[in-house]
Amino acid sequence: MRARTKLCTLALWCAAAASAAGDSLYFKDGRYYEVPKLVQREKDFEVVYPHGSVIVPKELVQDFFCAEGSGSVEPRTPEEAEKLAQGLVPYEGKWITKARRDQLVEKRQQERRAQLDESRKHQEWRDRYQEETKHFAFEFTVPLDVGHQYMDMFEVYYETFAKEWKVQQPKGKKLKVCFYNKREDFERIGAMGPGVAGYFRFVDPIELNFFYERQDERFTLDVLFHELNHYLFFLHTKNNWQLEPWIEEGMAEYYGASQWDPATKQMSLGHQQEGRLVILMDQMDGGDMQDLEGLLRDSNFQDGIKYAWAWSLCHMLMQDDKTRSKFRGYVDKLAKGTAEREANPRNPNFMWVKRDFAIDLFKKTFGIKDIEDYEQQWYTYIGSKKVESARGYHSAAMFCKRWDRPLRAGVYFKKAIDLYTTNPSTYLNYGELLADDEKDPKPKEAIEVLQKGIPLDPMNPRMYRQLGEAYRKLGDADSKETGKKYQLLAIDMDPYDNTLTWGLDSDVLAELVGGGG
Amino acid sequence: MTSKTLRLALCAALSCCLLPVPALAGSSHVNEEIGYRISLPDDFELKPDASGLAGMVLDYYAVDTFTCSKLLPSKIGWTFERHMATYFFPERSAADLAKAQEENQKGATEEGKRRVTWLINGRVYRTFQEYASDQISGFFFDGEKKAQVAGFDATIYEMKFEKGTEIPQRWMACAIKVPNGEFAILFSCTEQHFADLTSEFKKTFNSFKLLDKAGLKLKDTGSTSEEVDSVDEDKLSVEEVLARRKKQKEEAFKKCIDGLPAGWRSFETKHFLIAHACPVKYAKEVSQHAEAVYDWMEEHFGSVGSGQVQSMIIRVYEKEADIPRVARVILVVPGMVREIEFAKPDSVGWISEFRGLSTDITCNFLEGKNDQLWDRLPRWLSWGLQEYVNNGVLKGSKLVFNPEQWEEDALNDAMMEQRKFEGSNPALAPIKPVKTLITTTPEELWQGQLGRFTQAQCASVVRYLIEGPGSKNKKTGSLVTHYIGNLYDLVQQVDAELEKDKKASAGGSSAGASEEERLKAEDEEYRKRREQAYEKVAERLLEDAFQLTFKDWDDGDWRSLDNSWAKYAEGRTK
């Protein structure tokens, strides 16, 4: 049975219990914040900082701890006034002595503190959760709820793949899966550099590692489906054989785009990898076409562009009923067949089918008489695809932003927002773009965008820093003052993050220096 | 021996028997600058500014670093070198941070330095835990215990390294809350030996003493950045650039000489300032070698560009272990006087004695002459050239270039692997056809296990062309200079075109344009920029340079070259 932590509420009046600890918030996505002061309201929480407040919608919060309350009661009726005069105070529908109330509140707070500490404890890798399913041995620091959802996904994915590709896990050899609560832990504990989203280690100790990207859960799913696919094809190949990079990565990307329905616990395949599609659209627009034979021959898949081309080829082959089973047969032959093999030059401990044979087999399998002609069909297939989702537009916008195309990026950000993206980074980046446009700054629009995005990530100081920037750019004295308050609020939220103080105007810095922070 | 002496000797002998034998103890370390004392475990000694301490990060927060001379054996047969480091995380308020940003925003100092040196990284770290979590890779905190050290609250951490390491490790750290911040002592260790060594770590932790009850002192500068220089040399005339180079050289030399530690001397040669702690005889050897490399580069590659090669400073230490290895953040500015830190290697044979020196001199020369060209040299040539020059040894007044031991071994191995190679792609062969070496992308050339072989082959091919049979052959005699010359012309041409395009796009104004028009213009500008992307231009340049240089070559010529080089190479690996 899965443990579920319920959101508890305290009585409206809390005694001012002497507690060494401050207030804290524990989000459903596993984030934990210690805050100076927390006020519980009907639909949200108000986090009070020296320079302003942050409003956190209740639906984001799993649990909270509030050490102090108002402690005072204003009588509303003569009966209440009489009770108060007798030294009684209201508490959960009863009138009890103040001392008794303080005692009960203190006890409740200690319990809640312990509960929060227990939840928080499991975010440390040494105290990670360890649970097993039929095929996997999980170690994770995400909240238990989240961990269990992903465990379901893994099993369904395994069954779905196993059915189509006829794979079987060796008995007693469950795959170890390490699932980290945040990117920083994955990078640090896994000794991974930035830019690695997840990995499947195919030599002993065999394991899969990835992290929970809470701002963009779709990304987490993508990585899960991608990396697990490498394991599944690892099971599919015999001995120390490997598939060519275009199949390994192309199919990992194909499955990576799978969708998951938590209600029905089903996954669906064949969706678009819109981030990759954006890259391909740019490549094709620039005339940088990948030749088909070159892709089939390539042993060195180092960059996202190759992944994109490989994905598109696999997508074309898997989505067409006429080619799907042929492609499966082709892959089966490479994975298990008796063709002559050579050492993988990138990893000579592993073998793969000789290139020339693999290419000839490919042509034979799909009846290709003219490879350039087939290539054109492939390009036409890609050209028929369009970016459709909020996430796809966000990827397109970020691509354009990276390439210093702020106007085009803005168009795509707006489309993502119009499609109700829930990725706060869309709003943050768009707000930044609007405010920082040197030729035509739009601070008013930036403010609107950022204010829409803040409820999605209310504890992100960068949102307020950027909001402050936008207000400052409005230019009038009142807006400048409002902007300053937001910038100071951002620093209240994380005073030791250098990047929040870079580039601040001198009057804002002066206020901090003067002890305003 | 007199009877008195004998009596004294006997007394001494008796005394030794009666007194308890003193326990072996490590030495004590005092840092007066920061203000602390600790005792060190046996076999540990201070190693100032040591870098590469197996994962320990050394930056502004690191105070002292130590190494242990006794290596630990491991189950996989490798040995593990233990290290220790101390850190100080000063207490700073948000107001301090804001004040520092305020200072920094005033711009660089008159000497061109950053005003505040501790605003590094994206955060200000106040505790060891924060710092390690961000800066040290490969571990998780596997234990945390509260303790008391020297009367202060402390936390003892165990840090477990499992993934990304061949030897499982467990480090121990003690973070002590001193009055004005947190002081930490960190030991690295293997998992295997951790239990045996824990008591020695704790002994060091417990030995910690503040020299001043008020706390520790802040580090003096901790500056890790060089000068901040923002002059755009493209806007200067040739005479102005020359004058600027001269001034940069004079200032850098003076600063070096004025700042030399006690016991150091210096002298100037035509292109170098030699500052040395080693005996003057060796310093002169170093200077002679340096000048010989410079002259050789001038003779062979002087015409590759019209830039001014800046002088260099060579610091020659007494021994290799003395060379400080601080991670410097060097802002590269045109004409800056680079420094080489050098010492006679502890062992030579596998690689040549002056390898490190020659690499830096070659790079400095080529960048100075023509930095655009240097950037765009194909990898086989830039790598091969560097490896070739690295081998140079001065015999009399002449540089003699013989392959280093590693190169011979690598080529030997490559040739053995080549006999077993059955693949169809020559780019993946251990020994590649020379044409493939010249035309294949660096990514493909250097992938996987092949990198070592390719490196050795590049060095050997360049040697063959510059001084081997290739240098005497009509077809290949001046191949390298010819190729570089063609590339140089092409680079000039392309740079001129890029400059023209850049000016044309900058001149355009979007004032009064509609949103749609601005968008269209932005898309167009991006397309143009994409066409001019460095990788595309580089690819085109290399293709064109190849076509120009080898336009008269046919398959027979390439086969002859391969056969001739192979014979040459084989003769030099035995």
Interface residues (C-beta under 8 A of the other chain):
Chain A: E124 W125 R126 E184 D185 E187 R188 I189 G190 A191 M192 N209 D282 D285 G286 R297 S299 N300 Q302 E342 N344 P345 R346 N347 P348 K354 R355 D356 W403 D404 R405 P406 L407 R408 V411 K439 D440 I491 P495 Y496 D497 N498 T499 T501 W502 L504 S506 L509 A510 L512 V513 G514 G515 G516 G517
Chain B: R92 S93 A94 A95 L97 A98 K99 Q101 E102 Q105 L119 N121 G122 R123 V124 Y125 R126 S133 D134 I136 S137 G138 F139 F140 F141 D142 G143 K160 F161 E162 K163 G164 T165 E422 G423 S424 N425 L428 E443 E444 Q447 G448 Q449 L450 S510 E515 R518 L519 E522 D523 Y526 R527 R529 R530 E531
